[in-house]
């Protein structure tokens, strides 16, 4: 999930229940509903989409790399914030699962959308996603 497309942009990621995560804009959206994620929430979600991450790894990646020392309560608060953001998008907050003494992971589905065709007009992302799923489903049926 760390890849970028040929335009140097991070791909959109379609999560469970057709929720679109845009890492560049730090948003979750479905239909006409969009919510903004904090920088730390977005960073945490990126980590979880890549692999199971320990508490120590999360704290290092999100805060310590930038020279900030935080307590475990900041970690727990951030995980709670991301779960609340999922809930606002009507995603099951249990898709962010804590494994005692192991770490935290995202357990839902995820698909990368590498690039969006760009014309003179900006296409609606949901039209593109609909087209993507249509092509995907047609390939699996054949």
TORTI-615126 format. One line per field, with one value per atom (N, C-alpha, C, O, CB): x, y, z; residue number from 1; atom name. Coordinates in Angstrom, 1 decimal. Glycine has a CB too. Example, Ala and Ser with C-alpha at 12.3 -4.5 7.8 and 13.67 -1.06 7.14 Angstrom:
<atoms>
c1 = (13.2 12.3 13.2 14.2 11.3 12.8 13.7 12.9 13.4 14.1) .
c2 = (-5.7 -4.5 -3.3 -3.3 -4.5 -2.2 -1.1 0.0 1.1 -0.6) .
c3 = (7.8 7.8 7.8 8.5 9.0 7.1 7.1 7.9 8.0 5.7) .
n = (1 1 1 1 1 2 2 2 2 2) .
atom = (N CA C O CB N CA C O CB) .
</atoms>
This chain:
<atoms>
c1 = (0.8 0.0 0.9 0.3 -0.9 2.2 3.0 3.3 4.0 4.3 2.7 3.1 2.5 1.5 2.7 3.0 2.5 2.3 3.0 3.3 1.3 1.1 2.1 2.9 -0.4 1.9 2.9 2.8 3.7 2.6 1.8 1.7 2.3 2.3 0.3 2.9 3.5 2.5 2.8 4.3 1.2 0.2 0.0 0.1 -1.1 -0.5 -0.8 -2.2 -3.0 -0.9 -2.3 -3.6 -4.7 -4.4 -3.5 -5.9 -7.1 -7.2 -6.9 -8.4 -7.8 -8.0 -9.5 -10.0 -7.1 -10.1 -11.5 -11.5 -11.0 -12.2 -12.1 -12.2 -13.5 -14.2 -12.0 -13.8 -15.0 -16.2 -16.1 -15.1 -17.3 -18.5 -18.4 -19.1 -19.1 -17.4 -17.2 -16.9 -17.2 -18.4 -16.2 -15.7 -14.3 -13.5 -15.6 -14.2 -12.9 -12.0 -12.4 -13.3 -10.8 -9.8 -8.9 -8.2 -9.0 -8.8 -7.9 -6.7 -6.9 -8.6 -5.5 -4.4 -3.9 -3.4 -3.3 -4.0 -3.5 -4.4 -3.9 -3.4 -5.7 -6.6 -6.9 -7.5 -7.9 -6.5 -6.8 -8.3 -8.8 -6.1 -9.1 -10.5 -11.0 -10.4 -11.2 -12.1 -12.9 -14.2 -14.8 -13.2 -14.7 -15.9 -16.7 -16.2 -15.7 -18.0 -18.9 -20.1 -20.8 -19.3 -20.4 -21.5 -21.2 -20.1 -22.9 -22.1 -21.9 -21.3 -21.0 -23.2 -21.2 -20.7 -19.1 -18.6 -21.3 -18.5 -17.0 -16.6 -17.2 -16.4 -15.6 -15.1 -13.6 -13.0 -15.5 -13.1 -11.6 -11.0 -11.5 -11.3 -9.8 -9.1 -7.9 -7.5 -8.5 -7.5 -6.4 -5.1 -5.2 -6.2 -4.0 -2.8 -2.4 -2.0 -1.7 -2.5 -2.2 -3.1 -2.7 -2.2 -4.4 -5.4 -5.0 -5.0 -6.8 -4.7 -4.4 -3.1 -3.0 -4.2 -2.1 -0.9 -1.1 -0.6 0.1 -2.0 -2.3 -3.0 -2.7 -3.2 -4.0 -4.7 -3.8 -3.9 -5.8 -2.8 -1.8 -1.0 -0.8 -0.9 -0.6 0.2 -0.7 -0.2 0.6 -1.9 -2.8 -3.1 -3.3 -4.1 -3.2 -3.4 -2.2 -2.4 -3.8 -1.0 0.2 0.4 0.9 1.4 0.2 0.6 0.0 -0.5 2.1 0.1 -0.2 1.0 2.2 -0.3 0.6 1.7 1.6 0.5 1.5 2.7 2.7 2.5 2.7 4.1 2.2 2.0 3.3 3.2 1.6 4.4 5.7 6.0 6.4 6.8 5.7 5.8 5.0 5.4 5.5 3.7 2.8 3.3 3.4 1.4 3.7 4.2 5.4 5.6 4.5 6.3 7.5 7.2 7.7 8.5 6.4 6.1 5.3 5.6 5.3 4.4 3.5 4.1 4.0 2.2 4.8 5.3 6.8 7.4 4.7 7.4 8.8 9.7 10.8 9.3 9.4 10.1 10.2 11.2 9.5 9.2 9.1 9.6 9.5 7.7 10.2 10.8 9.9 10.2 11.5 8.7 7.7 7.7 7.5 6.3 7.8 7.7 6.3 5.8 8.8 5.5 4.2 4.0 4.8 3.2 3.0 2.6 1.7 1.2 2.0 1.5 0.6 -0.8 -1.6 0.6 -1.2 -2.5 -2.8 -3.9 -2.8 -1.7 -1.9 -2.2 -3.0 -0.6 -1.5 -1.8 -3.2 -3.9 -0.8 -3.7 -5.1 -6.1 -7.1 -5.3 -5.8 -6.7 -6.8 -7.8 -6.2 -5.6 -5.6 -6.4 -7.1 -4.1 -6.2 -6.9 -8.4 -9.2 -6.5 -8.8 -10.2 -10.7 -11.8 -10.4 -10.0 -10.4 -10.6 -11.6 -9.3 -9.7 -9.9 -11.1 -11.8 -8.6 -11.3 -12.5 -13.8 -14.8 -12.5 -13.8 -14.9 -15.1 -16.3 -14.8 -14.1 -14.2 -14.8 -15.6 -12.8 -14.4 -15.0 -16.5 -17.3 -14.3 -16.8 -18.2 -19.1 -20.2 -18.4 -18.5 -19.1 -19.4 -20.4 -18.3 -18.6 -18.8 -19.6 -19.7 -17.4 -20.2 -21.0 -20.2 -20.7 -22.2 -18.9 -18.1 -18.0 -18.1 -16.6 -17.9 -17.8 -16.4 -15.4 -17.9 -16.5 -15.3 -14.4 -13.2 -15.6 -15.0 -14.2 -13.4 -12.6 -15.2 -13.4 -12.5 -11.1 -10.1 -12.9 -10.9 -9.6 -9.5 -10.1 -9.5 -8.8 -8.7 -7.4 -6.4 -8.9 -7.6 -6.4 -6.2 -7.0 -6.6 -4.9 -4.5 -3.6 -2.5 -3.8 -4.1 -3.3 -1.9 -1.7 -4.0 -1.0 0.5 1.1 2.2 0.8 0.3 0.8 0.8 1.8 0.0 -0.4 -0.5 -1.9 -2.9 0.4 -2.0 -3.3 -3.3 -2.3 -3.6 -4.5 -4.6 -5.9 -6.9 -4.3 -6.0 -7.2 -7.7 -6.9 -7.1 -8.9 -9.3 -10.3 -10.7 -10.0 -10.6 -11.6 -10.9 -9.8 -12.3 -11.8 -11.3 -10.6 -10.9 -12.4 -9.7 -9.1 -8.7 -8.1 -7.9 -8.9 -8.5 -7.9 -8.4 -9.7 -6.8 -6.1 -6.7 -6.9 -4.6 -6.9 -7.3 -6.1 -5.9 -8.7 -5.3 -4.0 -4.1 -3.4 -3.4 -5.0 -5.1 -6.5 -7.2 -4.0 -6.8 -8.1 -7.9 -7.1 -8.8 -8.7 -8.5 -8.8 -9.8 -9.4 -8.0 -8.2 -8.5 -7.7 -7.0 -9.7 -10.0 -10.0 -9.5 -11.5 -10.4 -10.5 -11.4 -11.2 -11.0 -12.5 -13.3 -12.9 -12.4 -14.8 -13.1 -12.8 -13.9 -15.1 -12.5 -13.6 -14.7 -15.0 -14.2 -14.2 -16.3 -16.7 -16.1 -16.1 -18.3 -15.4 -14.7 -15.6 -15.2 -14.1 -16.9 -17.8 -18.2 -18.5 -19.0 -18.2 -18.5 -17.3 -17.5 -18.7 -16.1 -14.9 -14.9 -14.6 -13.6 -15.2 -15.3 -16.3 -16.1 -15.5 -17.5 -18.5 -18.0 -18.2 -19.8 -17.3 -16.7 -15.7 -15.6 -16.1 -14.8 -13.8 -14.4 -14.0 -13.0 -15.5 -16.1 -16.8 -16.8 -17.1 -17.4 -18.0 -17.0 -17.3 -18.7 -15.8 -14.8 -14.2 -14.0 -13.6 -14.1 -13.5 -14.5 -14.1 -13.3 -15.8 -16.8 -16.9 -17.1 -18.2 -16.8 -16.8 -15.7 -15.8 -16.9 -14.5 -13.3 -13.5 -13.0 -12.0 -14.0 -14.2 -15.2 -15.2 -14.4 -16.2 -17.3 -16.8 -17.3 -18.5 -16.0 -15.5 -14.7 -14.2 -14.8) .
c2 = (-1.2 0.0 1.3 2.4 0.0 1.1 2.3 2.8 3.8 2.0 2.1 2.5 3.8 4.3 1.4 4.4 5.6 5.3 4.4 6.8 6.0 5.7 6.5 7.2 6.1 6.4 7.0 8.5 9.2 6.6 9.1 10.6 11.0 12.2 11.0 10.1 10.4 10.6 11.1 11.7 10.2 10.3 9.0 7.9 10.8 9.0 7.8 7.3 8.1 8.0 6.0 5.5 5.7 5.7 4.0 5.7 5.7 4.3 3.3 6.2 4.1 2.7 2.5 3.3 2.5 1.5 1.2 0.2 -0.9 0.7 0.7 -0.2 -0.9 -0.9 0.7 -1.6 -2.4 -1.4 -0.2 -3.0 -2.0 -1.2 -0.1 0.9 -0.8 -0.2 0.9 2.2 3.3 1.0 2.3 3.5 3.8 2.9 3.5 5.0 5.4 6.2 7.2 6.2 5.7 6.4 7.1 6.4 5.4 8.4 9.2 9.6 10.6 10.4 9.0 9.3 10.8 11.4 8.4 11.3 12.6 13.7 14.7 12.9 13.5 14.5 14.1 15.0 14.5 12.9 12.4 12.4 13.0 13.3 11.8 11.7 10.2 9.4 12.6 10.0 8.8 9.3 10.3 8.0 8.6 9.0 7.8 6.8 10.0 8.1 7.1 7.9 8.6 5.9 7.8 8.5 10.0 10.5 8.2 10.8 12.2 12.5 13.7 13.0 11.5 11.8 11.7 10.7 10.8 12.7 12.7 13.2 14.2 13.6 12.6 13.1 13.2 12.5 12.2 14.2 14.5 13.7 13.7 16.0 13.1 12.5 13.4 14.2 11.1 13.4 14.1 13.5 12.4 14.1 14.2 13.7 12.4 11.5 14.7 12.4 11.1 10.0 8.8 11.4 10.3 9.2 8.6 7.4 9.8 9.5 9.0 8.2 7.2 10.2 8.6 7.9 6.5 5.5 8.7 6.5 5.2 4.3 3.1 5.4 4.8 4.0 3.4 2.3 4.8 4.2 3.8 2.6 1.6 4.9 2.7 1.7 0.4 -0.7 2.1 0.5 -0.7 -1.3 -2.5 -0.3 -0.5 -1.1 -1.9 -2.8 0.0 -1.6 -2.3 -3.5 -4.5 -1.3 -3.5 -4.7 -4.6 -3.5 -4.9 -5.6 -5.6 -4.8 -5.1 -7.1 -3.8 -3.0 -3.1 -3.0 -1.6 -3.2 -3.2 -1.8 -0.8 -3.8 -1.6 -0.3 0.5 1.7 -0.5 -0.2 0.5 1.0 2.2 -0.5 0.2 0.6 1.9 2.8 -0.5 1.8 2.9 4.2 5.3 2.6 4.1 5.3 5.8 7.0 4.9 4.9 5.4 6.1 7.2 4.2 5.5 6.0 7.3 8.2 5.0 7.4 8.6 9.8 10.9 8.2 9.5 10.6 10.7 11.7 10.5 9.6 9.6 10.0 10.6 8.3 9.6 10.0 11.5 12.0 9.3 12.2 13.6 14.3 15.5 14.1 13.5 14.1 14.3 15.0 15.3 13.8 13.9 12.7 11.6 14.3 12.8 11.7 11.8 12.8 11.8 10.7 10.6 9.4 8.5 10.6 9.4 8.2 7.3 7.6 8.7 6.1 5.2 5.7 5.2 3.9 6.6 7.2 7.9 7.9 8.1 8.5 9.1 8.1 8.3 9.9 6.9 5.8 5.4 5.2 4.6 5.1 4.6 5.7 5.3 4.3 6.9 8.0 8.0 8.2 9.4 7.9 7.9 6.7 6.9 7.9 5.5 4.3 4.6 4.2 3.1 5.1 5.5 6.5 6.3 6.0 7.5 8.5 7.9 8.2 9.6 7.0 6.3 5.4 5.4 5.5 4.7 3.9 4.8 4.4 3.1 5.9 6.8 7.4 7.5 8.0 7.6 8.1 6.9 7.2 8.5 5.7 4.6 4.5 4.4 3.2 4.7 4.7 5.8 5.5 4.8 7.0 8.1 7.7 8.2 9.3 6.9 6.5 5.2 4.6 6.3 4.8 3.6 2.3 1.4 3.7 2.4 1.2 0.6 1.3 1.5 -0.7 -1.4 -1.0 -1.2 -2.9 -0.4 0.1 -1.1 -1.0 0.9 -2.3 -3.5 -4.0 -5.0 -4.6 -3.3 -3.6 -3.2 -3.7 -2.9 -2.4 -2.1 -2.9 -2.6 -0.5 -4.0 -5.0 -5.0 -4.8 -6.4 -5.0 -5.1 -6.5 -7.2 -4.2 -7.0 -8.3 -8.2 -7.7 -9.1 -8.6 -8.4 -8.9 -10.0 -9.1 -8.1 -8.4 -8.6 -9.0 -9.6 -8.3 -8.5 -7.1 -6.6 -9.5 -6.5 -5.3 -5.0 -5.4 -5.3 -4.2 -3.7 -3.9 -3.8 -2.2 -4.2 -4.4 -4.1 -4.0 -5.9 -3.8 -3.6 -4.9 -5.6 -2.5 -5.4 -6.7 -6.7 -7.8 -7.4 -5.5 -5.5 -5.6 -5.9 -4.1 -5.5 -5.6 -4.3 -3.2 -6.0 -4.4 -3.2 -3.4 -4.5 -2.8 -2.4 -2.5 -1.1 -0.1 -2.8 -1.2 0.1 0.4 -0.4 -0.1 1.7 2.3 3.1 4.2 3.1 2.6 3.1 4.6 5.4 2.3 4.9 6.2 6.5 5.6 6.5 7.7 8.1 8.8 9.7 9.1 8.4 9.0 10.5 10.9 8.3 11.3 12.7 13.3 13.1 13.4 13.9 14.6 16.1 16.5 14.2 16.9 18.3 18.6 19.5 19.1 17.7 17.9 16.8 15.8 17.6 17.2 16.2 15.3 15.6 17.0 14.0 13.0 12.7 12.9 11.6 12.4 12.0 10.7 9.7 11.9 10.7 9.5 8.3 7.1 9.8 8.5 7.4 6.8 5.6 7.9 7.6 7.0 6.1 5.1 8.2 6.6 5.8 4.5 3.4 6.6 4.6 3.4 2.4 1.2 3.7 2.9 2.0 1.3 0.1 2.9 2.0 1.5 0.4 -0.6 2.6 0.7 -0.2 -1.5 -2.6 0.4 -1.4 -2.7 -3.4 -4.7 -2.4 -2.7 -3.3 -4.2 -5.3 -2.3 -3.6 -4.3 -5.4 -6.5 -3.3 -5.2 -6.3 -7.5 -8.6 -5.7 -7.2 -8.3 -9.0 -10.2 -7.7 -8.3 -8.9 -9.9 -10.9 -7.9 -9.5 -10.3 -11.6 -12.7 -9.6 -11.5 -12.7 -13.6 -14.8 -12.3 -13.1 -14.0 -14.8 -15.9 -13.1 -14.2 -14.9 -16.1 -16.8 -14.0) .
c3 = (0.0 0.0 0.0 0.0 1.2 0.0 -0.1 -1.5 -1.6 0.6 -2.5 -3.8 -4.3 -3.7 -4.8 -5.3 -5.9 -7.3 -7.9 -5.7 -8.0 -9.4 -10.2 -9.7 -9.8 -11.6 -12.4 -12.4 -12.9 -13.9 -11.8 -11.6 -10.3 -10.0 -11.7 -9.5 -8.3 -7.1 -6.1 -8.4 -7.4 -6.4 -5.7 -6.3 -7.0 -4.4 -3.7 -4.3 -4.5 -2.2 -4.4 -4.9 -3.8 -2.6 -5.3 -4.3 -3.5 -3.0 -3.7 -4.2 -1.8 -1.3 -1.0 -0.2 -0.1 -1.5 -1.3 -0.1 -0.2 -2.5 1.0 2.2 2.2 1.2 3.5 3.2 3.4 3.2 3.4 4.8 2.7 2.5 1.5 1.6 3.8 0.6 -0.5 0.1 -0.5 -1.3 1.2 1.8 1.1 1.1 3.3 0.6 -0.1 0.8 1.4 -1.4 1.0 1.7 0.8 -0.1 2.7 0.9 0.1 1.0 1.7 -0.6 0.8 1.7 1.5 2.4 1.5 0.3 0.0 0.7 1.3 -1.5 0.6 1.2 2.6 3.3 0.4 3.1 4.4 4.7 5.7 5.5 3.8 3.9 3.8 3.2 2.9 4.4 4.2 3.6 4.0 5.5 2.5 1.9 1.3 1.0 0.8 1.3 0.7 0.2 1.0 1.7 -1.0 -1.6 -1.4 -1.8 -0.9 -0.9 -0.7 0.7 0.9 -0.9 1.5 2.8 2.9 2.4 3.8 3.4 3.5 4.9 5.4 2.4 5.5 6.8 6.6 5.9 8.0 7.3 7.3 8.5 9.6 7.4 8.2 9.2 9.7 8.9 8.8 10.9 11.3 10.7 10.2 12.9 10.7 10.1 10.8 10.1 10.3 12.1 12.9 12.6 12.5 14.4 12.5 12.1 10.7 10.6 12.1 9.8 8.4 8.5 7.8 7.5 9.2 9.3 10.0 9.5 10.2 11.0 11.6 10.6 10.6 12.9 9.9 8.9 7.9 7.5 8.3 7.4 6.4 7.0 6.3 6.0 8.2 8.9 8.9 8.6 10.3 9.3 9.5 8.2 8.1 10.2 7.1 5.8 5.3 4.4 4.8 5.8 5.3 6.1 5.5 5.5 7.4 8.2 9.6 10.0 8.2 10.3 11.8 12.4 12.2 12.4 13.2 13.8 15.4 15.9 13.4 16.0 17.5 18.0 17.2 18.0 19.2 19.9 19.7 19.4 21.4 20.0 19.9 18.5 18.3 20.3 17.4 16.0 15.7 15.1 15.1 16.1 15.9 16.6 15.9 16.4 17.8 18.5 17.9 17.8 20.0 17.4 16.7 15.4 15.2 16.5 14.6 13.3 13.3 12.5 12.5 14.2 14.3 15.1 14.7 14.9 16.2 17.0 17.1 16.9 18.4 17.5 17.8 16.6 16.8 18.4 15.4 14.2 14.1 13.5 13.0 14.6 14.5 15.7 15.9 14.2 16.6 17.8 19.0 19.9 17.5 18.9 20.0 20.8 20.3 19.4 22.1 23.0 23.6 24.2 24.2 23.5 24.1 24.9 24.9 22.9 25.7 26.6 25.8 24.7 27.9 26.4 25.8 25.7 24.8 26.6 26.5 26.5 25.2 24.7 27.7 24.6 23.2 22.2 21.3 22.9 22.3 21.4 21.5 20.4 21.7 22.7 22.9 22.4 21.8 24.3 22.6 22.2 20.6 20.1 22.7 20.0 18.5 17.9 17.0 18.0 18.5 18.0 18.2 17.3 18.8 19.3 19.6 18.6 18.1 21.0 18.3 17.3 15.9 15.2 17.2 15.5 14.2 14.2 13.2 13.8 15.3 15.4 15.3 14.7 16.7 15.9 15.9 14.5 14.0 16.9 13.7 12.3 11.5 10.6 11.8 11.7 11.0 11.3 10.4 11.5 12.6 13.0 12.3 11.9 14.5 12.2 11.5 10.0 9.4 11.5 9.4 8.0 8.0 6.9 7.3 9.1 9.2 8.9 8.3 8.3 9.2 9.1 10.5 11.5 8.6 10.5 11.8 12.4 11.9 11.6 13.6 14.3 14.7 15.0 15.5 14.7 15.1 13.9 14.0 15.5 12.8 11.7 12.1 11.5 10.4 13.1 13.7 14.9 15.9 14.0 14.8 15.8 16.6 16.1 15.2 17.9 18.8 19.2 19.7 20.1 19.0 19.4 20.6 20.5 18.2 21.7 23.0 22.8 22.4 24.2 23.3 23.3 21.9 21.8 24.1 20.8 19.5 18.7 18.3 18.7 18.7 18.0 17.5 18.1 16.8 16.5 16.0 14.5 13.8 16.4 13.9 12.5 12.0 12.7 12.2 10.7 9.9 9.4 8.7 8.8 9.6 9.2 8.0 7.6 10.4 7.5 6.4 5.1 5.0 6.5 4.0 2.7 2.3 2.8 1.7 1.3 0.7 -0.7 -1.0 1.6 -1.6 -3.0 -3.3 -2.9 -3.9 -4.0 -4.5 -5.8 -6.7 -4.5 -6.0 -7.3 -7.7 -7.2 -7.2 -8.7 -9.0 -9.5 -9.0 -10.0 -10.4 -11.0 -11.5 -11.9 -12.0 -11.5 -12.0 -13.4 -13.5 -11.0 -14.4 -15.7 -15.6 -15.0 -16.7 -16.2 -16.1 -17.5 -18.4 -15.5 -17.6 -18.8 -18.5 -17.5 -19.4 -19.5 -19.2 -18.0 -17.2 -20.4 -17.9 -16.7 -15.7 -16.0 -17.2 -14.4 -13.4 -13.3 -13.1 -12.0 -13.4 -13.3 -11.8 -10.9 -13.9 -11.6 -10.2 -9.8 -10.6 -10.2 -8.7 -8.2 -8.1 -8.3 -6.9 -7.7 -7.6 -8.9 -9.0 -6.8 -9.9 -11.3 -11.7 -12.2 -12.3 -11.4 -11.7 -10.9 -11.4 -11.4 -9.6 -8.8 -9.3 -9.3 -7.3 -9.7 -10.2 -11.5 -11.6 -10.5 -12.3 -13.5 -13.2 -13.8 -14.4 -12.2 -11.7 -11.3 -11.7 -10.6 -10.4 -10.0 -11.1 -11.1 -8.9 -12.0 -13.1 -13.9 -14.3 -14.0 -14.2 -15.0 -14.2 -14.7 -15.3 -12.8 -12.0 -11.9 -12.0 -10.6 -11.8 -11.7 -13.0 -13.0 -11.3 -14.1 -15.4 -15.7 -16.3 -16.5 -15.1 -15.3 -14.5 -14.9 -14.8 -13.3 -12.4 -12.9 -12.6 -11.0 -13.6 -14.1 -15.3 -15.5 -14.5 -16.1 -17.4 -17.1 -18.0 -18.2) .
n = (1 1 1 1 1 2 2 2 2 2 3 3 3 3 3 4 4 4 4 4 5 5 5 5 5 6 6 6 6 6 7 7 7 7 7 8 8 8 8 8 9 9 9 9 9 10 10 10 10 10 11 11 11 11 11 12 12 12 12 12 13 13 13 13 13 14 14 14 14 14 15 15 15 15 15 16 16 16 16 16 17 17 17 17 17 18 18 18 18 18 19 19 19 19 19 20 20 20 20 20 21 21 21 21 21 22 22 22 22 22 23 23 23 23 23 24 24 24 24 24 25 25 25 25 25 26 26 26 26 26 27 27 27 27 27 28 28 28 28 28 29 29 29 29 29 30 30 30 30 30 31 31 31 31 31 32 32 32 32 32 33 33 33 33 33 34 34 34 34 34 35 35 35 35 35 36 36 36 36 36 37 37 37 37 37 38 38 38 38 38 39 39 39 39 39 40 40 40 40 40 41 41 41 41 41 42 42 42 42 42 43 43 43 43 43 44 44 44 44 44 45 45 45 45 45 46 46 46 46 46 47 47 47 47 47 48 48 48 48 48 49 49 49 49 49 50 50 50 50 50 51 51 51 51 51 52 52 52 52 52 53 53 53 53 53 54 54 54 54 54 55 55 55 55 55 56 56 56 56 56 57 57 57 57 57 58 58 58 58 58 59 59 59 59 59 60 60 60 60 60 61 61 61 61 61 62 62 62 62 62 63 63 63 63 63 64 64 64 64 64 65 65 65 65 65 66 66 66 66 66 67 67 67 67 67 68 68 68 68 68 69 69 69 69 69 70 70 70 70 70 71 71 71 71 71 72 72 72 72 72 73 73 73 73 73 74 74 74 74 74 75 75 75 75 75 76 76 76 76 76 77 77 77 77 77 78 78 78 78 78 79 79 79 79 79 80 80 80 80 80 81 81 81 81 81 82 82 82 82 82 83 83 83 83 83 84 84 84 84 84 85 85 85 85 85 86 86 86 86 86 87 87 87 87 87 88 88 88 88 88 89 89 89 89 89 90 90 90 90 90 91 91 91 91 91 92 92 92 92 92 93 93 93 93 93 94 94 94 94 94 95 95 95 95 95 96 96 96 96 96 97 97 97 97 97 98 98 98 98 98 99 99 99 99 99 100 100 100 100 100 101 101 101 101 101 102 102 102 102 102 103 103 103 103 103 104 104 104 104 104 105 105 105 105 105 106 106 106 106 106 107 107 107 107 107 108 108 108 108 108 109 109 109 109 109 110 110 110 110 110 111 111 111 111 111 112 112 112 112 112 113 113 113 113 113 114 114 114 114 114 115 115 115 115 115 116 116 116 116 116 117 117 117 117 117 118 118 118 118 118 119 119 119 119 119 120 120 120 120 120 121 121 121 121 121 122 122 122 122 122 123 123 123 123 123 124 124 124 124 124 125 125 125 125 125 126 126 126 126 126 127 127 127 127 127 128 128 128 128 128 129 129 129 129 129 130 130 130 130 130 131 131 131 131 131 132 132 132 132 132 133 133 133 133 133 134 134 134 134 134 135 135 135 135 135 136 136 136 136 136 137 137 137 137 137 138 138 138 138 138 139 139 139 139 139 140 140 140 140 140 141 141 141 141 141 142 142 142 142 142) .
atom = (N CA C O CB N CA C O CB N CA C O CB N CA C O CB N CA C O CB N CA C O CB N CA C O CB N CA C O CB N CA C O CB N CA C O CB N CA C O CB N CA C O CB N CA C O CB N CA C O CB N CA C O CB N CA C O CB N CA C O CB N CA C O CB N CA C O CB N CA C O CB N CA C O CB N CA C O CB N CA C O CB N CA C O CB N CA C O CB N CA C O CB N CA C O CB N CA C O CB N CA C O CB N CA C O CB N CA C O CB N CA C O CB N CA C O CB N CA C O CB N CA C O CB N CA C O CB N CA C O CB N CA C O CB N CA C O CB N CA C O CB N CA C O CB N CA C O CB N CA C O CB N CA C O CB N CA C O CB N CA C O CB N CA C O CB N CA C O CB N CA C O CB N CA C O CB N CA C O CB N CA C O CB N CA C O CB N CA C O CB N CA C O CB N CA C O CB N CA C O CB N CA C O CB N CA C O CB N CA C O CB N CA C O CB N CA C O CB N CA C O CB N CA C O CB N CA C O CB N CA C O CB N CA C O CB N CA C O CB N CA C O CB N CA C O CB N CA C O CB N CA C O CB N CA C O CB N CA C O CB N CA C O CB N CA C O CB N CA C O CB N CA C O CB N CA C O CB N CA C O CB N CA C O CB N CA C O CB N CA C O CB N CA C O CB N CA C O CB N CA C O CB N CA C O CB N CA C O CB N CA C O CB N CA C O CB N CA C O CB N CA C O CB N CA C O CB N CA C O CB N CA C O CB N CA C O CB N CA C O CB N CA C O CB N CA C O CB N CA C O CB N CA C O CB N CA C O CB N CA C O CB N CA C O CB N CA C O CB N CA C O CB N CA C O CB N CA C O CB N CA C O CB N CA C O CB N CA C O CB N CA C O CB N CA C O CB N CA C O CB N CA C O CB N CA C O CB N CA C O CB N CA C O CB N CA C O CB N CA C O CB N CA C O CB N CA C O CB N CA C O CB N CA C O CB N CA C O CB N CA C O CB N CA C O CB N CA C O CB N CA C O CB N CA C O CB N CA C O CB N CA C O CB N CA C O CB N CA C O CB N CA C O CB N CA C O CB N CA C O CB N CA C O CB N CA C O CB N CA C O CB N CA C O CB N CA C O CB) .
</atoms>
